[in-house]
Amino acid sequence: ATTPDVQITQVPVPDAASCHLAIGVESTPRPHDTQVDVWVSDPCDLPELWQRRLSPFAANLALRRRAPRRQRVVLAEPDPSWTDQAARLMARLAAAIGDRAHRIDHIGSTAVPGLPAKDIIDLQVVVDDLDTAIACAAESHRAGFVHVPGPFYGIDRHCSHHDEQVAVDADPGRPANVHFHPASSPIWREMLLLRNWLRADQRHRDEYASLKREVAAQVDQDVDAYGHTKMPWIAQALTRAENETSR
């Protein structure tokens, strides 16, 4: 007998962090469960879900292959479910990596309520050192991710480069990036500082949202140019955030 490329197992909801993808059977009214990725109410939807998401997800994981990603910037309006989606991914990473993770955080624009963003969940994991980052990124496939060989680095507000490791989604239905940082890197602290500064003040969010839309149009939605063009504003924002928090 051949081994199926996708295995579906019924598990209790508290154990959902051990899954790659949790599918709920919808009742009426729908139960509110933040650990479920996809709700299915009509059996007729299952073949499409299988073809569009489940089978490609399993194949990508088996081949250690990333899911296809848009090459153009598409800003989505704020989605309140981004928080729950990130929480599920973080729980799965925590289960896969264990206590080697000092902390796992939801970062980037999807971590700021009310801010438009590319529909990509950004997470960061802080570990002891670069060797641990490499090992954890490689083992993130147990949480449904694929380690992307580097080199990769984060750029701080002073334009210094800091080594990191990166894993991305194998799931074509949930784009995500995971950045693994050594504890000595300033990048992870800057990401938290910026996130918290944006969360704390609507004026900051409005300013950044305006910039994001302007830059996306200016660079004709080119992904790399979009990120680089925002860097000067982000560097200034980090300085402002540090000055405001030190008062």
Buried (B, 14 or more C-beta within 10 A) or exposed (E): EEEEEBEEEEEEEEEBBBBBBBBBEEEEEEEEEEBBBBBBEEEEEEEEBBEEBBBBBBBBBEEEEBBEEEEEBEBEEBBEEBBBBBBBBBBBBBBBBEEBBBEBBBBBBBBBEEBBBBBBBBBBBBBBEBEBBBBBBBBBBBBBBBBBEBEBBBBBBEEEEBBBBBBBBBBBBBBBBBBBBBBEBBBBBBBBBBBEBBBBEEEBBEBBBEBBEEBBEEBEBBBEBBBEBBEEBBBEBBEEBEEEEEE
